[in-house]
Amino acid sequence: MEKVTFIDPETKEEIEFFVVEETKVNGKKYLFVTEKEDGDSDAYILEEIADNNENVMYRMVEDDSLLAALGKVFAELIEDADIAY
């Protein structure tokens, strides 16, 4: 399973997440990630951001309405997951 590294903007702590699924909505790429590769785990939705040099970074989606919409999309894409959003 692919992994991405997320750097917490407040603590500067590096956190590795496992990429479960990805999708594009309105031209933006989103990742559904978990803390553990298998089993129950907290999950997050990250938005991919590329700068002018094509460096890729991720930020957590925090907007409640966007999270709800993306949660529905990922729930359809990930058939065997019990996603609460």
PDB file of N, CA, C and O in Angstrom:
ATOM      1  N   MET A   1       0.846  -1.166   0.000  1.00  0.00           N
ATOM      2  CA  MET A   1       0.000   0.000   0.000  1.00  0.00           C
ATOM      3  C   MET A   1       0.900   1.241   0.000  1.00  0.00           C
ATOM      4  O   MET A   1       1.885   1.304   0.735  1.00  0.00           O
ATOM      5  N   GLU A   2       0.554   2.205  -0.819  1.00  0.00           N
ATOM      6  CA  GLU A   2       1.323   3.449  -0.919  1.00  0.00           C
ATOM      7  C   GLU A   2       1.210   4.245   0.374  1.00  0.00           C
ATOM      8  O   GLU A   2       0.178   4.219   1.044  1.00  0.00           O
ATOM      9  N   LYS A   3       2.288   4.954   0.719  1.00  0.00           N
ATOM     10  CA  LYS A   3       2.296   5.806   1.899  1.00  0.00           C
ATOM     11  C   LYS A   3       2.630   7.234   1.487  1.00  0.00           C
ATOM     12  O   LYS A   3       3.352   7.464   0.517  1.00  0.00           O
ATOM     13  N   VAL A   4       2.092   8.187   2.241  1.00  0.00           N
ATOM     14  CA  VAL A   4       2.456   9.594   2.075  1.00  0.00           C
ATOM     15  C   VAL A   4       2.861  10.132   3.434  1.00  0.00           C
ATOM     16  O   VAL A   4       2.397   9.657   4.470  1.00  0.00           O
ATOM     17  N   THR A   5       3.726  11.120   3.416  1.00  0.00           N
ATOM     18  CA  THR A   5       4.148  11.765   4.649  1.00  0.00           C
ATOM     19  C   THR A   5       3.477  13.118   4.743  1.00  0.00           C
ATOM     20  O   THR A   5       3.537  13.929   3.818  1.00  0.00           O
ATOM     21  N   PHE A   6       2.845  13.345   5.861  1.00  0.00           N
ATOM     22  CA  PHE A   6       2.151  14.597   6.138  1.00  0.00           C
ATOM     23  C   PHE A   6       2.919  15.300   7.251  1.00  0.00           C
ATOM     24  O   PHE A   6       3.268  14.681   8.256  1.00  0.00           O
ATOM     25  N   ILE A   7       3.180  16.582   7.073  1.00  0.00           N
ATOM     26  CA  ILE A   7       3.851  17.361   8.115  1.00  0.00           C
ATOM     27  C   ILE A   7       2.811  18.270   8.768  1.00  0.00           C
ATOM     28  O   ILE A   7       2.237  19.149   8.126  1.00  0.00           O
ATOM     29  N   ASP A   8       2.587  18.035  10.050  1.00  0.00           N
ATOM     30  CA  ASP A   8       1.620  18.834  10.800  1.00  0.00           C
ATOM     31  C   ASP A   8       2.090  20.285  10.806  1.00  0.00           C
ATOM     32  O   ASP A   8       3.194  20.570  11.271  1.00  0.00           O
ATOM     33  N   PRO A   9       1.262  21.217  10.290  1.00  0.00           N
ATOM     34  CA  PRO A   9       1.709  22.606  10.201  1.00  0.00           C
ATOM     35  C   PRO A   9       1.945  23.270  11.551  1.00  0.00           C
ATOM     36  O   PRO A   9       2.703  24.236  11.633  1.00  0.00           O
ATOM     37  N   GLU A  10       1.316  22.775  12.604  1.00  0.00           N
ATOM     38  CA  GLU A  10       1.484  23.382  13.929  1.00  0.00           C
ATOM     39  C   GLU A  10       2.688  22.813  14.677  1.00  0.00           C
ATOM     40  O   GLU A  10       3.486  23.564  15.240  1.00  0.00           O
ATOM     41  N   THR A  11       2.818  21.480  14.680  1.00  0.00           N
ATOM     42  CA  THR A  11       3.883  20.847  15.463  1.00  0.00           C
ATOM     43  C   THR A  11       5.115  20.500  14.640  1.00  0.00           C
ATOM     44  O   THR A  11       6.169  20.189  15.195  1.00  0.00           O
ATOM     45  N   LYS A  12       4.986  20.553  13.310  1.00  0.00           N
ATOM     46  CA  LYS A  12       6.057  20.166  12.368  1.00  0.00           C
ATOM     47  C   LYS A  12       6.393  18.680  12.464  1.00  0.00           C
ATOM     48  O   LYS A  12       7.416  18.239  11.940  1.00  0.00           O
ATOM     49  N   GLU A  13       5.533  17.906  13.134  1.00  0.00           N
ATOM     50  CA  GLU A  13       5.720  16.464  13.256  1.00  0.00           C
ATOM     51  C   GLU A  13       5.389  15.791  11.927  1.00  0.00           C
ATOM     52  O   GLU A  13       4.398  16.130  11.281  1.00  0.00           O
ATOM     53  N   GLU A  14       6.230  14.831  11.523  1.00  0.00           N
ATOM     54  CA  GLU A  14       5.971  14.057  10.313  1.00  0.00           C
ATOM     55  C   GLU A  14       5.117  12.848  10.663  1.00  0.00           C
ATOM     56  O   GLU A  14       5.431  12.096  11.586  1.00  0.00           O
ATOM     57  N   ILE A  15       4.037  12.671   9.917  1.00  0.00           N
ATOM     58  CA  ILE A  15       3.128  11.554  10.150  1.00  0.00           C
ATOM     59  C   ILE A  15       2.980  10.794   8.838  1.00  0.00           C
ATOM     60  O   ILE A  15       2.678  11.385   7.801  1.00  0.00           O
ATOM     61  N   GLU A  16       3.195   9.483   8.887  1.00  0.00           N
ATOM     62  CA  GLU A  16       3.006   8.670   7.689  1.00  0.00           C
ATOM     63  C   GLU A  16       1.594   8.108   7.670  1.00  0.00           C
ATOM     64  O   GLU A  16       1.104   7.584   8.670  1.00  0.00           O
ATOM     65  N   PHE A  17       0.949   8.225   6.521  1.00  0.00           N
ATOM     66  CA  PHE A  17      -0.390   7.696   6.315  1.00  0.00           C
ATOM     67  C   PHE A  17      -0.365   6.690   5.175  1.00  0.00           C
ATOM     68  O   PHE A  17       0.445   6.791   4.255  1.00  0.00           O
ATOM     69  N   PHE A  18      -1.267   5.718   5.252  1.00  0.00           N
ATOM     70  CA  PHE A  18      -1.454   4.751   4.179  1.00  0.00           C
ATOM     71  C   PHE A  18      -2.575   5.237   3.273  1.00  0.00           C
ATOM     72  O   PHE A  18      -3.658   5.583   3.746  1.00  0.00           O
ATOM     73  N   VAL A  19      -2.318   5.263   1.979  1.00  0.00           N
ATOM     74  CA  VAL A  19      -3.308   5.731   1.008  1.00  0.00           C
ATOM     75  C   VAL A  19      -4.237   4.565   0.670  1.00  0.00           C
ATOM     76  O   VAL A  19      -3.813   3.565   0.092  1.00  0.00           O
ATOM     77  N   VAL A  20      -5.509   4.711   1.040  1.00  0.00           N
ATOM     78  CA  VAL A  20      -6.520   3.680   0.778  1.00  0.00           C
ATOM     79  C   VAL A  20      -7.153   3.895  -0.592  1.00  0.00           C
ATOM     80  O   VAL A  20      -7.381   2.944  -1.341  1.00  0.00           O
ATOM     81  N   GLU A  21      -7.435   5.163  -0.910  1.00  0.00           N
ATOM     82  CA  GLU A  21      -8.105   5.484  -2.182  1.00  0.00           C
ATOM     83  C   GLU A  21      -7.799   6.928  -2.532  1.00  0.00           C
ATOM     84  O   GLU A  21      -7.461   7.733  -1.664  1.00  0.00           O
ATOM     85  N   GLU A  22      -7.920   7.246  -3.811  1.00  0.00           N
ATOM     86  CA  GLU A  22      -7.765   8.622  -4.252  1.00  0.00           C
ATOM     87  C   GLU A  22      -8.811   8.931  -5.300  1.00  0.00           C
ATOM     88  O   GLU A  22      -9.316   8.037  -5.979  1.00  0.00           O
ATOM     89  N   THR A  23      -9.133  10.214  -5.426  1.00  0.00           N
ATOM     90  CA  THR A  23     -10.119  10.637  -6.413  1.00  0.00           C
ATOM     91  C   THR A  23      -9.857  12.088  -6.775  1.00  0.00           C
ATOM     92  O   THR A  23      -9.146  12.798  -6.064  1.00  0.00           O
ATOM     93  N   LYS A  24     -10.435  12.522  -7.883  1.00  0.00           N
ATOM     94  CA  LYS A  24     -10.371  13.926  -8.280  1.00  0.00           C
ATOM     95  C   LYS A  24     -11.785  14.487  -8.291  1.00  0.00           C
ATOM     96  O   LYS A  24     -12.715  13.863  -8.802  1.00  0.00           O
ATOM     97  N   VAL A  25     -11.927  15.669  -7.719  1.00  0.00           N
ATOM     98  CA  VAL A  25     -13.201  16.379  -7.700  1.00  0.00           C
ATOM     99  C   VAL A  25     -12.910  17.819  -8.094  1.00  0.00           C
ATOM    100  O   VAL A  25     -12.079  18.487  -7.478  1.00  0.00           O
ATOM    101  N   ASN A  26     -13.594  18.286  -9.116  1.00  0.00           N
ATOM    102  CA  ASN A  26     -13.392  19.658  -9.611  1.00  0.00           C
ATOM    103  C   ASN A  26     -11.917  19.960  -9.885  1.00  0.00           C
ATOM    104  O   ASN A  26     -11.433  21.055  -9.596  1.00  0.00           O
ATOM    105  N   GLY A  27     -11.214  18.980 -10.445  1.00  0.00           N
ATOM    106  CA  GLY A  27      -9.823  19.178 -10.820  1.00  0.00           C
ATOM    107  C   GLY A  27      -8.821  19.079  -9.688  1.00  0.00           C
ATOM    108  O   GLY A  27      -7.621  19.235  -9.916  1.00  0.00           O
ATOM    109  N   LYS A  28      -9.283  18.822  -8.466  1.00  0.00           N
ATOM    110  CA  LYS A  28      -8.383  18.681  -7.327  1.00  0.00           C
ATOM    111  C   LYS A  28      -8.308  17.217  -6.911  1.00  0.00           C
ATOM    112  O   LYS A  28      -9.307  16.499  -6.925  1.00  0.00           O
ATOM    113  N   LYS A  29      -7.105  16.791  -6.541  1.00  0.00           N
ATOM    114  CA  LYS A  29      -6.891  15.410  -6.126  1.00  0.00           C
ATOM    115  C   LYS A  29      -7.013  15.303  -4.608  1.00  0.00           C
ATOM    116  O   LYS A  29      -6.458  16.110  -3.862  1.00  0.00           O
ATOM    117  N   TYR A  30      -7.759  14.279  -4.171  1.00  0.00           N
ATOM    118  CA  TYR A  30      -7.960  14.022  -2.743  1.00  0.00           C
ATOM    119  C   TYR A  30      -7.557  12.585  -2.435  1.00  0.00           C
ATOM    120  O   TYR A  30      -7.772  11.676  -3.237  1.00  0.00           O
ATOM    121  N   LEU A  31      -6.969  12.400  -1.260  1.00  0.00           N
ATOM    122  CA  LEU A  31      -6.570  11.076  -0.799  1.00  0.00           C
ATOM    123  C   LEU A  31      -7.350  10.716   0.453  1.00  0.00           C
ATOM    124  O   LEU A  31      -7.535  11.544   1.345  1.00  0.00           O
ATOM    125  N   PHE A  32      -7.805   9.473   0.509  1.00  0.00           N
ATOM    126  CA  PHE A  32      -8.406   8.922   1.724  1.00  0.00           C
ATOM    127  C   PHE A  32      -7.308   8.108   2.371  1.00  0.00           C
ATOM    128  O   PHE A  32      -6.864   7.110   1.803  1.00  0.00           O
ATOM    129  N   VAL A  33      -6.857   8.514   3.552  1.00  0.00           N
ATOM    130  CA  VAL A  33      -5.708   7.884   4.193  1.00  0.00           C
ATOM    131  C   VAL A  33      -6.056   7.393   5.590  1.00  0.00           C
ATOM    132  O   VAL A  33      -6.987   7.884   6.228  1.00  0.00           O
ATOM    133  N   THR A  34      -5.281   6.403   6.052  1.00  0.00           N
ATOM    134  CA  THR A  34      -5.452   5.870   7.402  1.00  0.00           C
ATOM    135  C   THR A  34      -4.102   5.826   8.113  1.00  0.00           C
ATOM    136  O   THR A  34      -3.046   5.890   7.485  1.00  0.00           O
ATOM    137  N   GLU A  35      -4.165   5.716   9.426  1.00  0.00           N
ATOM    138  CA  GLU A  35      -2.943   5.631  10.220  1.00  0.00           C
ATOM    139  C   GLU A  35      -2.349   4.229  10.218  1.00  0.00           C
ATOM    140  O   GLU A  35      -1.137   4.066  10.356  1.00  0.00           O
ATOM    141  N   LYS A  36      -3.204   3.211  10.060  1.00  0.00           N
ATOM    142  CA  LYS A  36      -2.761   1.815  10.052  1.00  0.00           C
ATOM    143  C   LYS A  36      -3.075   1.192   8.701  1.00  0.00           C
ATOM    144  O   LYS A  36      -4.047   1.562   8.042  1.00  0.00           O
ATOM    145  N   GLU A  37      -2.246   0.249   8.302  1.00  0.00           N
ATOM    146  CA  GLU A  37      -2.458  -0.404   7.005  1.00  0.00           C
ATOM    147  C   GLU A  37      -3.670  -1.325   7.026  1.00  0.00           C
ATOM    148  O   GLU A  37      -4.409  -1.397   6.045  1.00  0.00           O
ATOM    149  N   ASP A  38      -3.880  -2.023   8.125  1.00  0.00           N
ATOM    150  CA  ASP A  38      -4.995  -2.967   8.246  1.00  0.00           C
ATOM    151  C   ASP A  38      -5.785  -2.700   9.518  1.00  0.00           C
ATOM    152  O   ASP A  38      -5.275  -2.116  10.474  1.00  0.00           O
ATOM    153  N   GLY A  39      -7.040  -3.138   9.512  1.00  0.00           N
ATOM    154  CA  GLY A  39      -7.859  -3.033  10.712  1.00  0.00           C
ATOM    155  C   GLY A  39      -8.487  -1.669  10.871  1.00  0.00           C
ATOM    156  O   GLY A  39      -8.377  -0.800  10.007  1.00  0.00           O
ATOM    157  N   ASP A  40      -9.155  -1.505  12.012  1.00  0.00           N
ATOM    158  CA  ASP A  40      -9.810  -0.235  12.307  1.00  0.00           C
ATOM    159  C   ASP A  40      -8.768   0.844  12.584  1.00  0.00           C
ATOM    160  O   ASP A  40      -7.758   0.603  13.245  1.00  0.00           O
ATOM    161  N   SER A  41      -9.033   2.015  12.071  1.00  0.00           N
ATOM    162  CA  SER A  41      -8.103   3.117  12.244  1.00  0.00           C
ATOM    163  C   SER A  41      -8.820   4.424  11.970  1.00  0.00           C
ATOM    164  O   SER A  41      -9.820   4.460  11.253  1.00  0.00           O
ATOM    165  N   ASP A  42      -8.300   5.495  12.545  1.00  0.00           N
ATOM    166  CA  ASP A  42      -8.803   6.809  12.166  1.00  0.00           C
ATOM    167  C   ASP A  42      -8.433   7.045  10.711  1.00  0.00           C
ATOM    168  O   ASP A  42      -7.397   6.579  10.237  1.00  0.00           O
ATOM    169  N   ALA A  43      -9.285   7.770  10.014  1.00  0.00           N
ATOM    170  CA  ALA A  43      -9.047   8.069   8.606  1.00  0.00           C
ATOM    171  C   ALA A  43      -9.171   9.568   8.395  1.00  0.00           C
ATOM    172  O   ALA A  43      -9.853  10.268   9.144  1.00  0.00           O
ATOM    173  N   TYR A  44      -8.498  10.038   7.363  1.00  0.00           N
ATOM    174  CA  TYR A  44      -8.490  11.458   7.048  1.00  0.00           C
ATOM    175  C   TYR A  44      -8.587  11.624   5.538  1.00  0.00           C
ATOM    176  O   TYR A  44      -8.281  10.711   4.772  1.00  0.00           O
ATOM    177  N   ILE A  45      -9.016  12.800   5.135  1.00  0.00           N
ATOM    178  CA  ILE A  45      -9.018  13.140   3.720  1.00  0.00           C
ATOM    179  C   ILE A  45      -8.036  14.284   3.538  1.00  0.00           C
ATOM    180  O   ILE A  45      -8.141  15.330   4.179  1.00  0.00           O
ATOM    181  N   LEU A  46      -7.073  14.058   2.640  1.00  0.00           N
ATOM    182  CA  LEU A  46      -6.054  15.052   2.360  1.00  0.00           C
ATOM    183  C   LEU A  46      -6.265  15.620   0.966  1.00  0.00           C
ATOM    184  O   LEU A  46      -6.653  14.901   0.045  1.00  0.00           O
ATOM    185  N   GLU A  47      -6.011  16.898   0.818  1.00  0.00           N
ATOM    186  CA  GLU A  47      -6.065  17.559  -0.485  1.00  0.00           C
ATOM    187  C   GLU A  47      -4.634  17.725  -0.981  1.00  0.00           C
ATOM    188  O   GLU A  47      -3.761  18.189  -0.248  1.00  0.00           O
ATOM    189  N   GLU A  48      -4.402  17.340  -2.238  1.00  0.00           N
ATOM    190  CA  GLU A  48      -3.076  17.492  -2.821  1.00  0.00           C
ATOM    191  C   GLU A  48      -2.905  18.922  -3.325  1.00  0.00           C
ATOM    192  O   GLU A  48      -3.786  19.482  -3.977  1.00  0.00           O
ATOM    193  N   ILE A  49      -1.757  19.491  -3.008  1.00  0.00           N
ATOM    194  CA  ILE A  49      -1.445  20.846  -3.445  1.00  0.00           C
ATOM    195  C   ILE A  49      -0.071  20.813  -4.098  1.00  0.00           C
ATOM    196  O   ILE A  49       0.901  20.370  -3.486  1.00  0.00           O
ATOM    197  N   ALA A  50       0.011  21.281  -5.337  1.00  0.00           N
ATOM    198  CA  ALA A  50       1.291  21.353  -6.036  1.00  0.00           C
ATOM    199  C   ALA A  50       1.678  22.820  -6.176  1.00  0.00           C
ATOM    200  O   ALA A  50       0.845  23.663  -6.512  1.00  0.00           O
ATOM    201  N   ASP A  51       2.956  23.117  -5.914  1.00  0.00           N
ATOM    202  CA  ASP A  51       3.397  24.497  -6.092  1.00  0.00           C
ATOM    203  C   ASP A  51       3.879  24.702  -7.528  1.00  0.00           C
ATOM    204  O   ASP A  51       3.750  23.800  -8.356  1.00  0.00           O
ATOM    205  N   ASN A  52       4.422  25.853  -7.826  1.00  0.00           N
ATOM    206  CA  ASN A  52       4.859  26.169  -9.189  1.00  0.00           C
ATOM    207  C   ASN A  52       6.010  25.292  -9.665  1.00  0.00           C
ATOM    208  O   ASN A  52       6.221  25.147 -10.869  1.00  0.00           O
ATOM    209  N   ASN A  53       6.754  24.707  -8.736  1.00  0.00           N
ATOM    210  CA  ASN A  53       7.859  23.818  -9.079  1.00  0.00           C
ATOM    211  C   ASN A  53       7.413  22.364  -9.138  1.00  0.00           C
ATOM    212  O   ASN A  53       8.241  21.458  -9.231  1.00  0.00           O
ATOM    213  N   GLU A  54       6.113  22.144  -9.084  1.00  0.00           N
ATOM    214  CA  GLU A  54       5.496  20.820  -9.113  1.00  0.00           C
ATOM    215  C   GLU A  54       5.855  19.961  -7.910  1.00  0.00           C
ATOM    216  O   GLU A  54       5.773  18.734  -7.978  1.00  0.00           O
ATOM    217  N   ASN A  55       6.253  20.594  -6.806  1.00  0.00           N
ATOM    218  CA  ASN A  55       6.416  19.874  -5.551  1.00  0.00           C
ATOM    219  C   ASN A  55       5.031  19.597  -5.007  1.00  0.00           C
ATOM    220  O   ASN A  55       4.169  20.476  -5.021  1.00  0.00           O
ATOM    221  N   VAL A  56       4.810  18.388  -4.529  1.00  0.00           N
ATOM    222  CA  VAL A  56       3.489  18.004  -4.045  1.00  0.00           C
ATOM    223  C   VAL A  56       3.473  18.027  -2.526  1.00  0.00           C
ATOM    224  O   VAL A  56       4.366  17.495  -1.867  1.00  0.00           O
ATOM    225  N   MET A  57       2.422  18.664  -1.981  1.00  0.00           N
ATOM    226  CA  MET A  57       2.200  18.696  -0.543  1.00  0.00           C
ATOM    227  C   MET A  57       0.741  18.332  -0.302  1.00  0.00           C
ATOM    228  O   MET A  57      -0.072  18.339  -1.227  1.00  0.00           O
ATOM    229  N   TYR A  58       0.420  18.017   0.939  1.00  0.00           N
ATOM    230  CA  TYR A  58      -0.948  17.663   1.297  1.00  0.00           C
ATOM    231  C   TYR A  58      -1.384  18.473   2.497  1.00  0.00           C
ATOM    232  O   TYR A  58      -0.583  18.785   3.378  1.00  0.00           O
ATOM    233  N   ARG A  59      -2.675  18.813   2.523  1.00  0.00           N
ATOM    234  CA  ARG A  59      -3.242  19.440   3.702  1.00  0.00           C
ATOM    235  C   ARG A  59      -4.552  18.734   4.022  1.00  0.00           C
ATOM    236  O   ARG A  59      -5.240  18.225   3.137  1.00  0.00           O
ATOM    237  N   MET A  60      -4.872  18.719   5.296  1.00  0.00           N
ATOM    238  CA  MET A  60      -6.105  18.065   5.734  1.00  0.00           C
ATOM    239  C   MET A  60      -7.302  18.900   5.323  1.00  0.00           C
ATOM    240  O   MET A  60      -7.288  20.127   5.421  1.00  0.00           O
ATOM    241  N   VAL A  61      -8.335  18.215   4.861  1.00  0.00           N
ATOM    242  CA  VAL A  61      -9.588  18.890   4.538  1.00  0.00           C
ATOM    243  C   VAL A  61     -10.322  19.108   5.852  1.00  0.00           C
ATOM    244  O   VAL A  61     -10.587  18.156   6.587  1.00  0.00           O
ATOM    245  N   GLU A  62     -10.649  20.358   6.147  1.00  0.00           N
ATOM    246  CA  GLU A  62     -11.289  20.686   7.418  1.00  0.00           C
ATOM    247  C   GLU A  62     -12.683  21.263   7.245  1.00  0.00           C
ATOM    248  O   GLU A  62     -13.440  21.325   8.213  1.00  0.00           O
ATOM    249  N   ASP A  63     -13.042  21.685   6.046  1.00  0.00           N
ATOM    250  CA  ASP A  63     -14.364  22.248   5.781  1.00  0.00           C
ATOM    251  C   ASP A  63     -15.408  21.136   5.901  1.00  0.00           C
ATOM    252  O   ASP A  63     -15.347  20.142   5.179  1.00  0.00           O
ATOM    253  N   ASP A  64     -16.368  21.308   6.816  1.00  0.00           N
ATOM    254  CA  ASP A  64     -17.348  20.260   7.106  1.00  0.00           C
ATOM    255  C   ASP A  64     -18.188  19.864   5.898  1.00  0.00           C
ATOM    256  O   ASP A  64     -18.444  18.677   5.697  1.00  0.00           O
ATOM    257  N   SER A  65     -18.621  20.824   5.094  1.00  0.00           N
ATOM    258  CA  SER A  65     -19.456  20.483   3.937  1.00  0.00           C
ATOM    259  C   SER A  65     -18.644  19.750   2.880  1.00  0.00           C
ATOM    260  O   SER A  65     -19.153  18.829   2.240  1.00  0.00           O
ATOM    261  N   LEU A  66     -17.384  20.147   2.687  1.00  0.00           N
ATOM    262  CA  LEU A  66     -16.516  19.445   1.733  1.00  0.00           C
ATOM    263  C   LEU A  66     -16.203  18.041   2.242  1.00  0.00           C
ATOM    264  O   LEU A  66     -16.184  17.086   1.466  1.00  0.00           O
ATOM    265  N   LEU A  67     -15.955  17.916   3.552  1.00  0.00           N
ATOM    266  CA  LEU A  67     -15.691  16.588   4.127  1.00  0.00           C
ATOM    267  C   LEU A  67     -16.887  15.658   3.929  1.00  0.00           C
ATOM    268  O   LEU A  67     -16.710  14.487   3.593  1.00  0.00           O
ATOM    269  N   ALA A  68     -18.091  16.166   4.134  1.00  0.00           N
ATOM    270  CA  ALA A  68     -19.291  15.345   3.954  1.00  0.00           C
ATOM    271  C   ALA A  68     -19.434  14.899   2.513  1.00  0.00           C
ATOM    272  O   ALA A  68     -19.747  13.737   2.252  1.00  0.00           O
ATOM    273  N   ALA A  69     -19.209  15.812   1.570  1.00  0.00           N
ATOM    274  CA  ALA A  69     -19.321  15.462   0.153  1.00  0.00           C
ATOM    275  C   ALA A  69     -18.260  14.450  -0.250  1.00  0.00           C
ATOM    276  O   ALA A  69     -18.554  13.480  -0.949  1.00  0.00           O
ATOM    277  N   LEU A  70     -17.022  14.675   0.190  1.00  0.00           N
ATOM    278  CA  LEU A  70     -15.946  13.738  -0.143  1.00  0.00           C
ATOM    279  C   LEU A  70     -16.146  12.398   0.571  1.00  0.00           C
ATOM    280  O   LEU A  70     -15.816  11.347   0.020  1.00  0.00           O
ATOM    281  N   GLY A  71     -16.684  12.432   1.792  1.00  0.00           N
ATOM    282  CA  GLY A  71     -16.969  11.191   2.511  1.00  0.00           C
ATOM    283  C   GLY A  71     -17.931  10.312   1.732  1.00  0.00           C
ATOM    284  O   GLY A  71     -17.757   9.094   1.685  1.00  0.00           O
ATOM    285  N   LYS A  72     -18.947  10.917   1.117  1.00  0.00           N
ATOM    286  CA  LYS A  72     -19.892  10.155   0.293  1.00  0.00           C
ATOM    287  C   LYS A  72     -19.207   9.556  -0.918  1.00  0.00           C
ATOM    288  O   LYS A  72     -19.467   8.408  -1.277  1.00  0.00           O
ATOM    289  N   VAL A  73     -18.330  10.326  -1.551  1.00  0.00           N
ATOM    290  CA  VAL A  73     -17.599   9.829  -2.728  1.00  0.00           C
ATOM    291  C   VAL A  73     -16.723   8.639  -2.340  1.00  0.00           C
ATOM    292  O   VAL A  73     -16.743   7.604  -3.006  1.00  0.00           O
ATOM    293  N   PHE A  74     -15.960   8.790  -1.264  1.00  0.00           N
ATOM    294  CA  PHE A  74     -15.070   7.712  -0.847  1.00  0.00           C
ATOM    295  C   PHE A  74     -15.849   6.498  -0.339  1.00  0.00           C
ATOM    296  O   PHE A  74     -15.395   5.367  -0.514  1.00  0.00           O
ATOM    297  N   ALA A  75     -16.993   6.705   0.277  1.00  0.00           N
ATOM    298  CA  ALA A  75     -17.814   5.581   0.726  1.00  0.00           C
ATOM    299  C   ALA A  75     -18.257   4.727  -0.464  1.00  0.00           C
ATOM    300  O   ALA A  75     -18.344   3.505  -0.351  1.00  0.00           O
ATOM    301  N   GLU A  76     -18.536   5.365  -1.597  1.00  0.00           N
ATOM    302  CA  GLU A  76     -18.909   4.617  -2.797  1.00  0.00           C
ATOM    303  C   GLU A  76     -17.718   3.915  -3.427  1.00  0.00           C
ATOM    304  O   GLU A  76     -17.858   2.814  -3.959  1.00  0.00           O
ATOM    305  N   LEU A  77     -16.532   4.548  -3.373  1.00  0.00           N
ATOM    306  CA  LEU A  77     -15.344   3.967  -3.972  1.00  0.00           C
ATOM    307  C   LEU A  77     -14.768   2.804  -3.160  1.00  0.00           C
ATOM    308  O   LEU A  77     -14.201   1.868  -3.723  1.00  0.00           O
ATOM    309  N   ILE A  78     -14.916   2.869  -1.854  1.00  0.00           N
ATOM    310  CA  ILE A  78     -14.361   1.849  -0.961  1.00  0.00           C
ATOM    311  C   ILE A  78     -15.516   0.992  -0.457  1.00  0.00           C
ATOM    312  O   ILE A  78     -16.133   1.310   0.559  1.00  0.00           O
ATOM    313  N   GLU A  79     -15.804  -0.076  -1.158  1.00  0.00           N
ATOM    314  CA  GLU A  79     -16.999  -0.882  -0.923  1.00  0.00           C
ATOM    315  C   GLU A  79     -17.042  -1.552   0.447  1.00  0.00           C
ATOM    316  O   GLU A  79     -18.103  -1.602   1.069  1.00  0.00           O
ATOM    317  N   ASP A  80     -15.923  -2.062   0.924  1.00  0.00           N
ATOM    318  CA  ASP A  80     -15.938  -2.862   2.157  1.00  0.00           C
ATOM    319  C   ASP A  80     -15.609  -2.059   3.412  1.00  0.00           C
ATOM    320  O   ASP A  80     -15.364  -2.641   4.469  1.00  0.00           O
ATOM    321  N   ALA A  81     -15.599  -0.737   3.309  1.00  0.00           N
ATOM    322  CA  ALA A  81     -15.262   0.090   4.471  1.00  0.00           C
ATOM    323  C   ALA A  81     -16.515   0.664   5.106  1.00  0.00           C
ATOM    324  O   ALA A  81     -17.485   0.990   4.422  1.00  0.00           O
ATOM    325  N   ASP A  82     -16.475   0.780   6.411  1.00  0.00           N
ATOM    326  CA  ASP A  82     -17.564   1.415   7.152  1.00  0.00           C
ATOM    327  C   ASP A  82     -17.105   2.823   7.487  1.00  0.00           C
ATOM    328  O   ASP A  82     -16.434   3.042   8.496  1.00  0.00           O
ATOM    329  N   ILE A  83     -17.468   3.776   6.642  1.00  0.00           N
ATOM    330  CA  ILE A  83     -16.986   5.144   6.771  1.00  0.00           C
ATOM    331  C   ILE A  83     -18.048   6.011   7.424  1.00  0.00           C
ATOM    332  O   ILE A  83     -19.166   6.131   6.922  1.00  0.00           O
ATOM    333  N   ALA A  84     -17.692   6.608   8.538  1.00  0.00           N
ATOM    334  CA  ALA A  84     -18.585   7.549   9.209  1.00  0.00           C
ATOM    335  C   ALA A  84     -18.049   8.947   8.948  1.00  0.00           C
ATOM    336  O   ALA A  84     -16.875   9.223   9.190  1.00  0.00           O
ATOM    337  N   TYR A  85     -18.912   9.831   8.452  1.00  0.00           N
ATOM    338  CA  TYR A  85     -18.465  11.201   8.152  1.00  0.00           C
ATOM    339  C   TYR A  85     -19.485  12.190   8.621  1.00  0.00           C
ATOM    340  O   TYR A  85     -19.296  13.396   8.461  1.00  0.00           O
TER     341      TYR A  85
END
